[in-house]
Amino acid sequence: MLTFVATFNSILPSFILIFCGWALRYWNILSDDFLEGASRLIFYIALPAMITLKFYEVSPGHLVPWLQLGYCTLITSTLILGIWWISHRSSADRSTVGVIVQGATRSNFAVMGLYLAKALFGTAGLVNATLLMVATIPLNNVTSIVVMSRYAPASQKENRPLLRLILGNPLILSLAVVPLIWIKPPVPAPILSVAHDLASLSLPLALIAIGGSLHLATGVKYLKNGGITVLLKLIVVPIVLTGGAIAMGLRGLDLASVVLFGATPTATASYVLSKKFEADSALSGWIIAVSTVGSLVTLPIFIIGLRAARLIP
């Protein structure tokens, strides 16, 4: 019972922030322009600043979890390819293929995962989750761009070179600072102070922006593709990732970060990419909204179950 209460108390604040964002948008306190500007601030400045700061603060003696990184890269790549193949074979509407692949495999780990890692496991959990992003950021972003480009209209393929889209992604660019873990160049105190302010801003603001961007469409036309995608994202993918990680011998924070990566809902950035490539963005928005709400149930189940089995802290 204590495990359930402690876990739910740690997870609930993130969903309260998401609900606050939804309520503020519903009451027209937050406008679409504000949410768009906030999303750009988070994506281009706040999150990269936070990731850079966390890499800088990692102790040079901290062991890089190579087994965790390698396992997550291999299994997630396999899941992406498998879901891509199945959706390509079964979907009559090619504009939905990339949306389904993104929806089932692109996790909101950079926002919700990091927030929950700190809430559930403290600073050590946040550091471990940050290191896991060395694998998950390029994997999620590169594969999403490749898949979405594959089914984009011809004009989009011509106007949006893949390499430029990939290298222009600020989260991918933020990985260039990984060597700071060992180099540790001196940074003036005022710059570090600003970086801490941006880092503290990024996660709460991102969760509020997620809530404000949720649109729970009721159209039955989304139930088939959207429902299957949400089931894959919230149940199948985390079970496969978690089961394989346990079999590989991952325990403690290494296992906890993998679980959070697998069980967090679909990333809101997938909606933006769907619009860029003229895919079915309405379906993408439905998947994001339903997976976010559904994860309020599924996420605690995974965390509580693993804590009860003493596999994670």
C-alpha positions in Angstrom: 0.0 0.0 0.0 2.8 2.4 0.9 4.4 1.6 -2.5 1.2 2.5 -4.3 0.7 5.7 -2.4 4.3 6.9 -2.8 4.3 6.1 -6.6 1.0 7.7 -7.3 1.9 10.8 -5.3 5.1 11.1 -7.4 3.3 10.6 -10.7 0.1 12.6 -10.1 1.7 16.1 -10.1 2.7 15.7 -13.8 -0.8 14.9 -14.8 -2.2 17.8 -12.7 0.1 20.1 -14.7 -1.2 18.6 -17.9 -4.8 19.0 -16.7 -4.1 22.6 -15.7 -2.9 23.3 -19.3 -6.0 21.7 -20.7 -8.3 23.7 -18.3 -6.5 27.0 -19.0 -6.9 26.4 -22.8 -10.5 25.4 -22.4 -11.3 28.6 -20.5 -9.4 30.6 -23.1 -6.8 31.8 -20.6 -4.1 30.3 -22.9 -4.3 31.1 -26.6 -3.2 29.0 -29.5 -0.5 31.6 -30.2 0.8 31.3 -26.6 0.9 27.6 -26.8 2.7 27.7 -30.2 5.3 30.2 -28.8 5.7 28.2 -25.6 6.3 25.0 -27.6 9.0 26.7 -29.6 10.6 28.1 -26.5 10.6 24.6 -24.9 11.8 22.8 -28.0 14.5 25.2 -29.2 15.8 26.7 -26.0 14.6 25.3 -22.6 14.9 21.6 -23.2 18.3 21.8 -25.0 19.6 24.0 -22.2 18.4 21.5 -19.6 19.9 18.6 -21.4 23.2 20.5 -21.8 23.2 21.4 -18.1 22.5 17.8 -17.0 25.4 16.5 -19.2 27.7 19.1 -17.7 26.7 18.2 -14.2 27.3 14.5 -14.6 30.4 13.4 -12.7 33.3 12.4 -14.9 33.5 9.2 -12.9 29.8 8.3 -13.5 29.6 5.0 -15.3 27.9 5.3 -18.7 25.1 2.6 -18.8 26.3 1.0 -22.0 24.2 -2.1 -21.6 21.1 0.0 -21.1 21.9 2.2 -24.1 22.7 -0.7 -26.4 19.6 -2.7 -25.4 17.2 0.2 -25.7 18.6 1.1 -29.2 18.4 -2.5 -30.5 14.9 -3.3 -29.2 13.4 0.0 -30.0 14.8 -0.1 -33.6 13.3 -3.6 -33.9 9.9 -2.4 -32.7 10.0 0.6 -35.1 10.8 -1.6 -38.1 8.2 -4.2 -37.1 5.4 -1.7 -36.6 6.4 0.1 -39.8 6.2 -3.1 -41.8 2.8 -4.1 -40.3 1.3 -0.7 -40.8 2.6 -0.4 -44.3 1.1 -3.8 -45.2 -2.2 -3.2 -43.5 -3.0 0.5 -44.0 -4.9 1.5 -47.1 -4.3 5.2 -46.4 -0.6 5.9 -46.8 -0.9 9.2 -44.9 -1.6 7.3 -41.7 1.5 4.9 -41.8 4.0 7.4 -40.5 1.5 8.7 -37.9 0.9 5.1 -36.6 4.7 4.4 -36.4 5.4 7.6 -34.6 2.4 7.2 -32.3 3.3 3.7 -31.2 7.1 4.3 -30.7 7.9 8.0 -30.3 7.9 8.6 -26.6 7.4 11.8 -24.6 10.5 10.8 -22.7 12.3 14.1 -23.0 9.5 15.9 -21.1 7.4 13.5 -19.0 10.1 10.9 -18.7 12.6 13.3 -17.2 10.0 14.9 -14.9 8.9 11.5 -13.6 12.5 10.2 -13.3 13.3 13.1 -10.9 10.0 12.8 -9.1 10.2 9.1 -8.6 14.0 8.5 -8.2 15.5 11.9 -7.4 18.6 13.5 -8.9 20.3 10.1 -9.6 17.2 9.0 -11.6 17.3 12.2 -13.6 20.9 11.7 -14.4 20.3 8.2 -15.6 17.4 9.2 -17.7 19.4 12.0 -19.2 22.1 9.6 -20.2 19.6 7.3 -21.8 18.6 10.2 -24.1 22.0 9.7 -25.9 20.3 6.7 -27.5 16.6 7.7 -27.5 16.8 11.3 -29.0 18.5 10.4 -32.3 16.6 7.1 -32.5 13.2 8.7 -32.1 13.9 11.8 -34.2 15.8 10.3 -37.1 13.4 7.4 -37.6 10.4 9.6 -37.3 11.7 12.0 -40.0 12.7 9.0 -42.3 9.3 7.3 -41.9 7.3 10.5 -42.4 9.3 11.5 -45.4 8.7 8.1 -47.0 5.0 8.8 -47.3 5.0 12.5 -47.8 3.8 14.2 -51.0 6.4 14.6 -53.7 6.6 18.4 -53.1 7.4 17.9 -49.4 10.2 15.4 -50.3 11.8 18.0 -52.6 11.5 21.0 -50.3 12.6 19.3 -47.1 16.0 17.6 -47.4 16.3 14.8 -44.8 19.8 15.7 -43.6 18.8 19.3 -43.0 15.8 18.3 -41.0 17.8 15.8 -38.9 20.8 18.1 -38.2 18.6 21.1 -37.6 16.8 19.4 -34.7 17.8 21.2 -31.5 17.5 18.1 -29.3 19.9 16.2 -31.6 22.3 19.2 -31.6 22.2 19.2 -27.8 23.9 15.8 -27.9 27.0 17.4 -29.2 27.7 18.5 -25.6 28.0 14.9 -24.3 31.8 15.3 -24.2 31.3 17.9 -21.5 30.8 15.0 -19.1 34.6 14.4 -19.2 36.0 17.8 -20.5 34.4 20.1 -17.9 35.4 23.5 -19.3 35.0 26.3 -16.8 31.6 28.1 -17.2 31.0 31.6 -15.6 28.6 31.5 -12.7 26.0 33.8 -14.3 25.7 31.5 -17.3 25.2 28.5 -15.1 22.6 30.4 -13.1 20.7 31.2 -16.3 21.0 27.6 -17.5 19.5 26.4 -14.1 16.6 28.9 -14.5 15.8 27.6 -18.0 16.1 24.0 -16.9 13.7 24.6 -14.0 11.3 26.3 -16.4 11.3 23.6 -19.2 9.6 20.6 -17.7 6.6 22.3 -15.9 6.0 24.6 -18.9 6.2 21.7 -21.3 3.6 19.7 -19.3 1.3 22.7 -19.3 1.8 23.1 -23.0 1.0 19.4 -23.5 -2.3 19.8 -21.7 -3.2 23.0 -23.6 -2.5 21.2 -26.9 -4.8 18.2 -26.2 -7.8 17.8 -28.4 -9.9 14.7 -27.6 -11.7 14.2 -30.9 -14.8 12.0 -30.6 -15.0 10.9 -34.3 -15.3 7.2 -34.6 -13.1 7.2 -37.6 -10.0 7.4 -35.3 -11.0 4.4 -33.2 -9.5 1.7 -35.3 -6.0 3.1 -36.3 -5.8 5.3 -33.2 -7.0 2.7 -30.7 -4.6 0.1 -32.0 -1.7 2.6 -31.9 -2.5 3.7 -28.3 -2.6 0.0 -27.2 0.8 -0.5 -28.8 2.2 2.6 -27.2 0.9 2.1 -23.7 0.8 -1.7 -23.3 2.7 -3.7 -26.0 5.8 -1.5 -26.4 6.5 -1.1 -22.6 5.9 -4.8 -21.9 8.3 -5.8 -24.6 10.9 -3.2 -23.5 10.5 -4.0 -19.8 10.4 -7.8 -20.2 13.5 -7.8 -22.4 15.4 -5.5 -20.0 14.6 -7.7 -17.1 15.8 -10.8 -19.1 19.0 -8.9 -20.0 19.7 -8.3 -16.3 18.9 -4.6 -16.1 17.9 -3.5 -12.6 17.5 -0.4 -10.5 17.7 3.0 -12.2 18.8 1.5 -15.5 15.6 -0.6 -15.7 13.5 2.3 -14.4 14.7 4.7 -17.2 13.9 2.0 -19.8 10.4 1.6 -18.4 9.8 5.3 -18.4 11.0 5.5 -22.0 8.6 2.8 -23.0 5.6 3.7 -20.9 5.4 7.5 -21.4 2.7 8.6 -23.9 3.3 9.6 -27.5 5.4 12.7 -27.9 3.6 15.9 -28.8 6.4 16.7 -31.4 4.9 13.9 -33.5 1.9 16.1 -34.3 4.1 18.9 -35.5 6.0 16.5 -37.8 2.8 15.1 -39.1 1.7 18.6 -40.2 5.0 19.3 -41.7 4.8 16.2 -44.0 1.1 16.6 -44.7 0.2 13.3 -43.0 -3.0 12.7 -41.0 -2.3 15.2 -38.3 -5.8 14.9 -36.8 -5.2 11.2 -36.2 -1.8 12.2 -34.6 -3.5 14.6 -32.3 -6.0 12.0 -31.3 -3.3 9.5 -30.5 -1.3 12.0 -28.4 -4.4 13.0 -26.4 -5.7 9.5 -25.7 -2.3 8.1 -24.9 -1.6 10.9 -22.5 -4.8 10.4 -20.6 -4.5 6.6 -20.8 -1.0 6.7 -19.3 -2.4 8.0 -16.1 -3.6 4.4 -15.6 -0.9 2.4 -17.3 2.2 4.2 -16.0 1.5 3.7 -12.3 0.8 0.0 -12.9 4.2 -0.5 -14.5 6.1 1.4 -11.8 4.1 0.0 -8.8 4.5 -3.6 -10.2 8.3 -3.3 -10.6 8.7 -1.6 -7.2 6.7 -4.4 -5.6 8.9 -6.9 -7.2 12.0 -4.9 -6.0 13.4 -4.5 -9.5 13.5 -0.7 -9.3 14.0 1.7 -6.3 
